Amino acid sequence: MSKGPFQHLRTKLLAAMVAVVFFLTAGVLVLVQARMREHVRQDLVSTLRAESSATTQIEAARRAQAQQSAALIADQPILKALMSTNDRLTVEDGSESFLQTSHADLLALENRNGEMLAFHSRSDDVPVSAVKRLLQESTGEQDWWFAGGHLYHVSFAPIVAGSNVNQRLLGRIALGRELSNRGVFNQSVAATGAFGNTAFILERKGAVILSSLPAKAWGDFEASLQKSPLEAKADSVQEINVGGERYLASSVELPGDHPVRLYSLESFDQATSFLLALDRMLLTLGAVAVLAGALIAFVLSRQITRPLERLASGTRRLEKGDFEFQIPISGNDEVADLTRAFDDMRKSLRQSREGLVRSARLEAVGRLAGGVAHDFNNLVMIIKGYSDLLLDSATPEAKPYLEEIKNAGERASGLTRQLLAFSRKQVLEPQVLDPNKTVRNMVKMLRVLIGEDIELVTSLADQIGRLQADPGQLEQVIMNLAVNARDAMPGGGKLIVETQSSELDEEYAATHAEVIAGPYVQIAMTDTGSGMSKETLEHIFEPFFTTKEPGKGTGLGLATVYGIVKQSRGHITVYSEPGVGTTFKIYFPSLDKSVPLPVTRTLAAAPKGEGTILLVEDEAPLRVLAAESLKRLGYTVLQAGNGLEALAVADHHSGKIDVVVTDIVMPRMGGPELVEKLRQKRADVGVIFMSGYTEMAALENAKIGTDAILLNKPFSTEALASKINEVRQGAGQIKAKSKGAGGAD
């Protein structure tokens, strides 16, 4: 029977390896692009911030210089004499020379009544009417005037005659210096030598007044401002689009009665244009890598799959009774050893078959069969050993071929029953059980199982429902977890077995597809052993995964527990910290049968509240979920990922913190230490501890006090809100008692 191209292991392995190389190469390309763009962005942001800071300093120095220049001109005796006449023609004719001596571009004089007596400008297209209006509207020492298409920075100084008590105000002088693409401002900026190709824009009320950009780009900039106004902060950098080109921009406010805003722009597209050449180079390298990977994958696939294909073909011929075939053997790896063992088995079967045919007596046939069985069993043990070695390291595509080799040997040797016993799934006989009774019946056996150096503690809740499960399977689950806990405590420790009712709500069920919201019976087993890392926790329920030494474990114990719980429509979670211990929580649906059952308590709707909650949890998804739930109930929530962060958040929060909700075990600083330090500054703060351990286990393992309020994970929003309400009510009662005692005194 012919097979399609993707039914061959070689083709699958080749396609898989090429796909891996392709996606790794593509991932590297994307990562390099992203990192390069981010570096360019950071460089541009640093440049713009430096420019904004330097511009602010330069502008301050220039303003001071301009103000000093205006004051010097205002103090000239000739100017005072002219202003004393209060005659417009006299002042107009006599003040023209001051425009030259001050090196200004605009000069205006007004008397003490606010009437303009003189106006001089280096540009002929500046309207006098606009200057009069601006002069009347300007009341400070500095201002920005835009008239006749010219932008001036104007400094004002009073013109005073006399001294001391005889002083009298004659008027004031306005000196303006024009800003342009070649003006004083840009010369000052260029003197810093720090801005390179930075573009500048001066804007007032959403309209561009002056810019180093082409005039056709001014409209795009004004449209961008209308869509997304930029913040006028020296350290604020935002992205804008001008004429289809992306820019990073920062802005500085230039104050006055008619203020303007200065924008510094760096082109992000121009700065990243070099990435196109980099893309071509990386794509070329990627193509070479994919081709090289495909060639290597092809060579490896042939070396790995060809021997397996020969073995699979041999097993099929063996099933048909063909004992004369030959399998080429090359190399000294595990596949070659497996092939030799299979060939020995074939030869032995052929010899046994020939002997059976030649034997004429039933007794001889029986003895020959016994000998064949003996030899065959030895050979099958060899095949099984090498097959298991290959199964542990083989790819998922190779495993079916190896299983076919094993199954053919099983059928040929008559060992099917033994192998089926190894892999069969027992039929469940579920019954209504009392979990407390099951645990009590197993206490004596568990004490013997875990040894004398491990203390066994039980905490069984009275008000607990019943569950439906196979009693033998439930006992197997408890025994496997006890053995696992024993192996985690070689130097002794404590094993805590607990039962209690639990409620898994809709929010928890939304994040666990196999969970249906409702009441559950919880059986928890906690040890004080070595604990497990996050990497280990990701694989503990996988078959044949074990962290024990070779020969110490099969890796099937926790996989068996997981399968039993799932078959019983249950749910299992594990919480572990290295060096602290491990808690397994098993949830079975709670049943209400004809036997006497406690009433399952249903949590009421979460009560609304107010106040500030400090939420401390190192698992970001849980922290975000709890914070969002509390915010919806009306609380103000401060968040932190560990104790040190929480202390910093509390120090920066000037208001009152009503309740601290904190995990017990966290990196850098745990919950108990956090509460101890926090109460040195905030003695009246309420505290709720969260833990993945059960209540008794958490109190045993953490020094939080026997009267501490503890919230078990997973918990519902109602439970959290209820605990917070309980803490706040308790704090209120304590305050009331203290006030009453004070009044009696």
C-alpha positions in Angstrom: 0.0 0.0 0.0 1.6 3.3 -1.1 1.7 6.2 1.2 1.4 9.9 0.6 4.4 12.2 0.9 3.5 13.4 4.3 2.8 9.9 5.7 6.5 9.1 5.7 8.4 9.9 8.9 11.3 11.2 6.9 9.1 13.8 5.1 7.5 14.9 8.4 10.9 15.2 10.1 12.3 17.2 7.2 9.3 19.5 7.1 9.4 20.0 10.8 13.1 20.9 10.9 12.8 23.2 8.0 9.8 24.9 9.6 11.8 25.3 12.9 14.7 26.9 11.0 12.4 29.1 9.1 10.5 30.4 12.1 13.7 30.9 14.1 15.2 32.9 11.3 12.1 34.9 10.8 11.9 35.5 14.6 15.5 36.8 14.6 14.8 39.1 11.7 11.7 40.6 13.4 13.6 40.9 16.7 16.6 42.7 15.2 14.3 45.1 13.3 12.3 45.8 16.5 15.5 46.3 18.6 17.1 48.6 16.0 14.0 50.7 15.7 13.8 51.0 19.4 17.4 52.0 19.7 17.0 54.7 17.0 13.9 56.0 18.8 15.7 56.2 22.1 18.6 58.0 20.5 16.2 60.5 18.9 14.4 61.0 22.2 17.6 61.7 24.0 18.7 64.2 21.3 15.3 66.0 21.5 15.4 66.2 25.3 18.9 67.6 25.2 17.8 70.1 22.6 14.8 71.2 24.6 17.0 71.6 27.7 19.7 73.6 25.8 17.0 75.7 24.1 15.5 76.6 27.4 18.9 77.7 28.8 19.8 79.7 25.7 16.4 81.4 25.6 16.7 82.4 29.3 20.2 83.9 28.6 19.0 85.7 25.5 16.0 87.1 27.3 18.2 88.5 30.1 20.6 90.0 27.6 17.7 91.6 25.6 16.2 93.0 28.8 19.5 94.5 29.9 20.0 96.1 26.4 16.5 97.7 26.6 17.3 99.0 30.1 20.5 100.6 28.9 18.9 102.3 26.0 16.0 103.5 28.2 18.6 105.1 30.6 20.2 107.3 27.8 19.9 111.0 28.7 19.2 111.9 25.1 16.2 109.5 25.0 14.9 110.9 28.2 15.2 114.4 26.8 13.3 113.4 23.7 10.6 111.7 25.7 10.2 114.8 28.0 9.0 116.8 25.0 6.1 114.4 24.5 6.1 115.6 20.9 5.6 112.8 18.4 7.5 114.4 15.5 10.4 115.4 17.7 10.6 111.9 19.3 10.2 110.2 15.9 13.1 112.1 14.3 15.4 112.0 17.3 15.0 108.3 18.2 15.9 106.7 14.8 19.6 106.5 15.7 18.8 104.3 18.7 17.6 101.5 16.4 21.2 101.4 14.9 23.1 101.6 18.2 20.9 99.0 19.9 21.4 96.4 17.1 17.7 95.8 17.3 15.3 95.2 14.4 12.4 97.1 15.8 12.0 100.0 18.2 8.9 101.6 19.6 8.4 104.4 22.1 5.2 105.3 24.0 4.5 108.0 26.5 3.1 107.4 30.0 -0.5 107.7 28.6 0.0 104.7 26.3 0.3 106.7 23.1 3.0 105.6 20.6 5.4 108.5 19.9 7.9 106.7 17.6 8.3 103.5 15.6 11.3 102.3 13.6 11.9 99.0 11.9 14.5 97.6 9.6 11.7 96.1 7.5 9.4 98.3 5.6 6.4 95.9 5.6 5.7 96.0 9.3 2.3 97.7 9.7 2.3 100.6 12.3 -1.3 99.8 13.2 -0.3 96.2 14.3 2.6 97.6 16.3 0.3 100.1 18.1 -2.1 97.3 19.0 0.6 94.9 20.2 2.2 97.7 22.2 -1.0 98.4 24.0 -1.6 94.7 24.7 1.9 94.0 26.1 2.2 94.7 29.8 5.2 92.6 30.9 8.9 92.9 30.4 9.1 90.4 27.5 6.7 89.5 24.7 6.5 88.0 21.2 5.2 90.1 18.3 4.2 88.8 14.9 3.5 91.5 12.5 3.8 91.8 8.7 5.1 88.2 8.5 7.9 89.0 10.9 8.4 87.4 14.4 10.0 89.6 17.0 11.1 89.0 20.5 10.4 92.3 22.3 11.9 93.5 25.5 10.3 96.5 27.4 11.9 99.0 29.8 10.5 102.0 31.5 11.9 105.5 30.7 12.2 107.4 34.0 13.4 111.0 34.6 14.9 112.2 37.9 16.1 110.2 40.8 14.8 108.9 44.1 11.7 110.7 45.2 11.8 113.1 42.2 11.4 110.3 39.7 8.7 110.5 37.1 7.7 108.1 34.4 8.1 109.4 30.9 7.0 106.3 29.1 8.6 103.0 28.0 10.8 101.6 25.2 10.2 98.4 23.2 13.2 96.8 21.5 12.5 93.8 19.2 14.9 91.4 17.6 13.6 89.4 14.6 13.6 85.6 14.5 14.0 84.0 11.1 15.7 81.0 9.6 18.9 83.1 9.7 18.0 85.1 12.7 19.5 85.6 16.2 17.7 82.7 17.7 18.9 80.1 15.2 22.4 81.5 15.4 22.3 81.0 19.2 21.0 77.4 18.8 23.6 76.6 16.2 26.3 77.7 18.5 25.7 74.8 20.8 26.6 72.3 18.0 24.3 69.7 19.4 21.3 69.6 17.1 22.5 68.4 13.7 19.6 68.2 11.2 16.9 69.0 13.7 13.9 70.9 12.2 12.3 73.9 14.1 8.8 75.2 14.1 7.4 78.3 15.9 3.7 78.1 16.5 1.0 80.2 18.1 -2.7 79.2 18.6 -2.3 76.2 16.2 -0.8 78.2 13.3 2.8 78.0 12.2 4.6 81.4 12.4 8.1 80.3 11.4 9.7 77.0 10.5 12.8 75.5 8.9 10.5 73.0 7.2 9.2 73.6 3.6 6.1 75.9 3.5 4.0 73.0 2.1 4.6 71.0 5.2 3.2 73.7 7.5 -0.4 72.7 6.9 0.3 69.1 7.7 1.9 70.1 11.0 -1.1 72.3 11.9 -3.5 69.4 11.1 -1.4 67.1 13.3 -1.7 69.5 16.2 -5.5 69.6 15.9 -5.7 65.8 16.0 -3.1 65.3 18.8 -1.8 68.4 20.7 1.7 68.1 22.0 2.6 68.7 25.6 4.7 71.7 26.3 7.2 69.9 28.6 11.0 69.7 28.0 11.1 66.0 28.7 7.9 65.1 26.7 8.5 63.6 23.3 5.7 62.5 21.0 5.3 61.1 17.5 3.6 63.1 14.7 3.1 62.7 11.0 4.0 65.6 8.7 3.6 65.1 4.9 3.5 61.3 5.3 6.8 61.3 7.2 7.0 60.3 10.9 8.7 62.8 13.2 9.5 62.7 16.9 8.8 66.2 18.4 9.4 68.0 21.7 8.2 71.5 22.5 9.1 74.5 24.7 6.7 77.3 25.7 8.2 80.8 25.1 6.2 83.0 27.5 4.8 86.5 27.1 1.5 88.3 26.6 1.5 86.8 23.1 3.4 83.5 23.8 4.6 81.2 21.1 5.7 77.6 21.3 9.0 76.3 19.8 9.0 72.7 18.4 12.1 70.6 17.7 11.5 67.7 15.3 13.7 64.7 14.3 12.7 62.6 11.3 12.2 59.0 12.5 11.8 57.7 8.9 15.1 59.3 7.8 16.9 58.0 10.9 15.7 54.4 10.2 16.2 54.5 6.4 19.4 52.4 6.9 17.2 49.5 8.0 16.2 48.8 4.4 19.7 47.8 3.6 19.9 45.9 6.8 16.6 44.1 5.9 18.1 42.9 2.6 21.2 41.7 4.2 19.3 39.8 6.9 16.9 38.3 4.4 19.8 37.0 2.4 21.4 35.5 5.5 17.9 34.1 6.5 17.5 32.4 3.1 21.0 30.9 3.4 20.2 29.7 6.9 16.9 28.1 5.7 18.6 26.3 2.8 21.5 25.1 5.0 19.0 24.0 7.6 17.0 22.1 4.9 20.1 20.3 3.7 21.1 19.3 7.2 17.6 18.2 8.1 17.5 16.1 4.9 20.8 14.3 5.8 19.7 13.8 9.4 16.2 12.6 8.5 17.7 9.9 6.2 20.1 8.7 8.9 17.3 8.5 11.5 14.3 7.3 9.6 15.7 4.8 7.2 16.6 2.2 9.9 13.2 2.7 11.5 11.4 2.2 8.3 13.3 -1.1 7.8 12.3 -2.2 11.3 8.7 -1.3 10.7 8.7 -3.2 7.4 10.3 -6.2 9.2 7.6 -6.3 11.9 4.8 -6.4 9.2 6.6 -9.3 7.4 7.0 -11.0 10.7 3.3 -10.7 11.4 2.6 -12.5 8.1 4.9 -15.4 9.0 7.9 -14.4 6.8 11.1 -15.2 8.8 13.5 -15.1 5.9 13.9 -11.4 5.4 17.2 -9.6 6.1 17.6 -6.1 7.7 20.8 -4.2 6.9 22.6 -3.2 10.1 25.0 -0.2 10.3 26.4 1.9 13.1 26.5 1.4 16.9 23.7 3.6 18.1 20.5 2.6 19.9 18.6 2.0 16.6 21.4 -0.3 15.4 21.3 -2.2 18.8 17.5 -2.5 18.5 17.8 -3.8 14.9 20.3 -6.5 16.0 18.0 -7.5 18.9 15.1 -7.7 16.5 17.1 -9.8 14.0 18.1 -12.1 16.8 14.4 -12.5 17.7 13.6 -13.2 14.1 16.3 -15.9 13.8 15.2 -17.5 17.1 11.5 -17.6 15.9 12.6 -19.1 12.6 14.6 -21.8 14.4 11.8 -22.5 16.8 9.3 -22.8 13.9 11.6 -25.2 12.1 12.0 -27.3 15.2 8.3 -27.5 15.8 7.8 -28.7 12.2 10.4 -31.4 12.5 9.3 -32.6 15.9 6.8 -35.5 15.7 6.1 -35.9 19.3 3.8 -33.7 21.4 6.3 -33.8 24.3 9.1 -32.7 22.1 6.9 -29.9 20.7 6.1 -28.8 24.3 9.7 -28.8 25.4 10.7 -26.9 22.2 7.9 -24.4 22.8 9.1 -23.9 26.3 12.6 -23.3 25.1 11.4 -21.0 22.4 9.4 -19.0 25.0 12.4 -18.8 27.2 14.7 -17.6 24.5 12.0 -15.3 23.1 11.3 -13.7 26.4 15.0 -12.9 26.8 15.1 -11.3 23.3 11.9 -9.4 23.9 13.4 -7.9 27.1 16.3 -6.6 24.9 13.8 -5.2 22.4 11.8 -3.5 25.1 14.8 -2.0 26.8 16.1 -0.4 23.6 12.6 0.6 22.6 12.1 2.4 25.9 15.4 4.2 25.5 14.3 5.4 22.1 10.9 6.3 23.2 12.3 8.6 25.9 14.3 10.6 23.3 12.4 10.1 20.1 10.3 12.7 18.4 6.5 12.3 18.4 6.6 11.3 14.7 9.0 8.4 15.5 7.1 7.0 18.4 4.4 5.3 16.4 7.0 3.3 14.5 8.7 2.2 17.7 5.3 1.3 19.2 4.6 -0.9 16.1 7.9 -2.7 16.7 7.0 -3.4 20.3 3.4 -4.5 19.5 4.6 -6.9 16.7 7.0 -8.5 19.2 4.2 -8.7 21.7 1.8 -10.5 19.3 4.5 -12.9 18.1 5.7 -13.9 21.6 2.3 -14.2 23.4 3.1 -11.4 25.9 0.1 -9.3 25.0 -1.5 -9.7 28.4 1.5 -8.5 30.3 1.9 -5.4 28.1 -1.8 -4.7 28.3 -1.6 -4.9 32.1 1.1 -2.3 31.9 -1.0 0.1 29.8 -4.7 -0.7 30.5 -7.1 1.8 32.0 -9.2 0.5 34.9 -13.0 0.9 34.8 -14.2 3.4 37.4 -16.8 2.4 39.9 -17.9 5.8 41.3 -19.6 6.0 44.7 -20.8 8.7 46.9 -18.0 9.2 49.4 -17.4 11.1 52.6 -13.9 12.6 52.1 -13.3 13.0 55.8 -14.0 9.3 56.4 -11.7 8.3 53.5 -8.8 10.4 55.0 -9.4 9.1 58.6 -9.4 5.5 57.3 -6.0 6.1 55.6 -4.3 7.9 58.4 -2.7 4.8 59.9 -1.5 3.6 56.5 -0.1 7.0 55.6 1.9 7.2 58.9 3.6 3.9 57.9 4.1 5.1 54.3 5.8 8.4 55.1 7.9 7.2 58.0 8.5 8.3 61.5 10.6 11.4 60.7 7.7 13.1 59.0 4.8 14.5 61.1 1.4 13.9 59.7 -1.2 16.6 60.6 -4.9 16.4 59.5 -7.4 19.2 59.5 -10.8 18.0 58.4 -13.7 20.5 58.1 -17.0 19.4 59.7 -19.3 21.3 57.3 -18.3 19.6 54.1 -20.2 18.1 51.2 -19.9 14.6 49.7 -18.2 13.7 46.4 -18.6 11.0 43.8 -15.5 9.0 42.9 -14.0 5.5 42.8 -12.9 4.9 46.4 -9.8 3.0 45.3 -8.9 5.7 42.9 -9.3 8.4 45.5 -7.1 6.4 47.9 -4.6 6.0 45.1 -4.5 9.8 44.6 -3.9 10.4 48.3 -1.2 7.7 48.5 0.6 9.0 45.4 0.7 12.6 46.7 1.9 11.3 50.1 4.7 9.4 48.5 5.6 12.4 46.4 5.7 14.5 49.6 7.8 12.0 51.4 10.4 12.0 48.7 10.5 15.8 48.9 11.4 15.7 52.6 14.4 13.3 52.9 15.4 15.0 56.1 12.0 14.9 57.7 9.3 17.5 57.9 5.5 17.9 58.0 2.7 16.6 55.8 -0.7 18.4 56.3 -3.9 16.8 54.9 -7.0 19.1 54.9 -10.5 19.0 53.6 -12.9 21.9 53.2 -15.7 23.3 51.1 -14.7 25.6 48.3 -16.5 27.8 45.8 -15.0 28.3 42.3 -16.7 31.3 40.7 -17.2 32.4 37.2 -14.0 34.5 37.1 -11.9 31.5 38.0 -13.8 29.2 35.6 -13.1 31.8 32.8 -9.4 31.2 33.1 -9.6 27.4 33.5 -11.5 25.8 30.7 -12.1 22.5 32.5 -13.7 24.1 35.5 -17.5 24.7 35.9 -18.4 27.4 38.4 -20.0 26.0 41.5 -19.4 24.4 44.9 -16.6 21.9 45.3 -15.1 19.6 47.9 -11.4 20.4 48.4 -8.8 18.0 49.5 -5.4 19.6 50.1 -2.0 18.0 50.9 0.8 20.3 51.9 4.5 19.4 52.6 7.3 21.4 54.0 9.8 19.9 51.6 12.2 21.2 48.9 9.5 22.7 46.7 9.6 23.1 43.0 10.6 25.8 40.5 8.2 27.3 38.0 9.9 25.4 35.2 9.3 22.1 37.0 5.7 23.0 37.8 5.0 23.3 34.0 5.8 19.6 33.5 4.9 17.7 36.7 1.7 16.2 35.3 3.4 15.0 32.1 3.9 11.2 31.8 7.5 10.0 32.5 8.6 13.4 33.7 10.6 13.1 36.9 13.2 15.1 38.8 14.3 12.0 40.8 17.5 10.1 40.2 17.5 7.2 37.7 15.8 4.2 39.2 14.1 6.3 41.9 10.9 7.1 40.1 9.0 6.3 36.9 7.4 9.7 36.4 3.9 8.2 36.4 2.8 9.0 39.9 1.5 12.6 39.3 0.4 11.7 35.8 -1.8 9.0 37.4 -3.1 11.5 39.9 -4.0 14.0 37.2 -5.8 11.3 35.1 -7.8 10.1 38.0 -8.9 13.6 39.0 -9.9 14.4 35.4 -11.8 11.1 35.1 -13.8 12.1 38.2 -14.7 15.5 36.7 -12.4 17.2 39.2 -9.8 19.9 39.1 -6.2 19.9 40.5 -3.9 22.8 41.2 -0.4 23.0 42.7 1.3 25.9 44.5 5.0 25.6 45.3 7.9 27.7 46.3 11.5 26.4 46.3 12.8 25.8 49.8 9.3 26.4 51.3 7.1 23.5 50.3 4.3 22.4 48.0 0.5 22.3 48.2 -1.7 20.2 46.0 -5.4 21.1 46.0 -7.9 18.7 44.5 -11.4 19.9 43.8 -14.3 17.4 43.3 -17.9 18.6 42.5 -19.9 18.8 45.7 -22.9 16.5 45.8 -26.2 16.7 47.6 -27.4 13.1 48.0 -29.9 11.4 50.3 -27.3 11.1 53.1 -27.2 13.9 55.6 -25.2 16.8 54.0 -24.2 20.2 55.3 -25.8 23.1 53.5 -23.4 24.5 51.0 -22.9 28.1 51.8 -23.3 30.3 48.8 -21.4 33.6 48.9 -23.5 36.7 48.6 -22.9 39.4 46.0 -19.7 41.3 46.6 -20.4 44.3 48.8 -19.5 47.8 47.5 -17.0 49.7 49.4 -14.7 52.8 49.5 -11.2 53.5 50.7 -7.7 52.7 49.6 -6.4 49.1 49.2 -2.7 48.3 48.8 -2.6 45.0 46.8 0.7 43.2 46.8 1.1 40.0 44.6 4.0 38.7 42.6 1.9 37.0 40.0 1.0 39.8 37.6 -2.2 38.2 36.1 -3.7 37.6 39.5 -2.7 41.0 40.7 -4.3 42.7 37.7 -7.5 40.6 38.0 -7.9 41.4 41.8 -7.2 45.1 41.3 -9.8 45.4 38.5 -12.4 43.6 40.7 -11.8 45.9 43.6 -11.9 49.0 41.4 -15.3 47.9 40.2 -16.5 47.7 43.8 -15.5 51.3 44.4 -12.1 50.9 46.0 -9.0 52.9 45.1 -6.2 50.3 44.5 -2.5 50.7 44.8 -0.5 47.8 43.2 3.0 46.3 43.9 4.8 43.2 42.8 6.6 42.5 46.1 7.2 43.9 49.6 9.9 46.4 48.6 7.8 47.8 45.9 4.8 48.0 48.3 6.9 50.1 50.8 7.9 52.5 48.0 4.2 52.8 46.9 3.1 53.4 50.5 5.8 56.1 51.0 4.7 58.0 47.8 1.0 57.8 48.8 0.1 60.8 51.0 -3.4 59.6 51.8 -4.7 56.9 54.1 -4.3 53.2 53.3 -7.2 51.3 54.8 -6.3 47.7 54.1 -3.2 45.8 52.8 -3.9 42.7 50.8 -0.6 40.8 50.4 0.7 37.4 49.4 2.7 35.6 52.1 5.6 34.3 50.0 7.1 36.7 47.4 10.5 37.4 46.0 12.8 40.1 47.7 10.4 40.7 50.6 7.4 38.5 51.8 4.1 39.6 53.2 4.8 39.2 57.0 8.0 41.3 56.8 6.2 43.9 54.7 3.4 44.2 57.3 5.9 44.6 60.1 7.7 47.4 58.4 4.5 49.1 57.1 2.9 49.2 60.6 5.9 51.1 61.9 4.5 54.1 59.9 0.8 53.2 59.5 -0.2 51.5 62.7 -3.9 51.5 61.9 -3.7 49.7 58.5 -5.8 46.5 58.2 -4.1 43.4 56.8 -5.3 40.4 54.8 -2.8 37.7 53.8 -3.3 35.6 50.6 -1.7 32.2 50.1 -1.7 29.3 47.7 -1.4 27.1 50.8 -4.5 26.1 52.8 -5.3 27.8 56.0 -3.5 25.5 58.4 -0.5 25.0 56.2 0.0 28.8 55.7 -0.2 29.4 59.5 2.3 26.6 60.1 4.8 27.8 57.5 4.7 31.6 57.9 5.0 33.7 61.0 1.8 35.7 60.5 0.2 35.0 63.9 -2.7 32.7 64.7 -5.2 35.6 64.6 -4.3 36.7 61.1 -6.9 36.9 58.4 -6.0 34.6 55.6 -7.6 34.3 52.1 -6.9 31.1 50.2 -6.1 30.9 46.5 -8.1 30.6 44.4 -10.6 33.0 45.9 -13.7 34.8 44.5 -14.3 38.5 44.3 -17.1 38.0 46.8 -14.7 36.4 49.3 -12.1 39.1 48.9 -14.6 41.9 49.3 -16.1 40.2 52.3 -12.7 39.8 54.0 -11.9 43.5 53.3 -15.3 44.5 54.8 -14.6 42.2 57.8 -11.2 43.9 58.4 -12.6 47.4 58.1 -15.5 46.6 60.5 -13.0 45.2 63.0 -10.9 48.3 62.8 -14.0 50.5 63.4 -14.9 48.5 66.5 -11.4 48.9 67.9 -11.5 52.7 67.3 -15.0 52.9 69.0 -13.7 51.1 72.1 -10.6 53.2 72.3 -12.7 56.4 72.1 -15.1 55.1 74.7 -12.2 54.4 77.1 -10.8 57.9 76.5 -14.1 59.4 77.4 -14.3 57.5 80.7 -11.0 58.9 81.7 
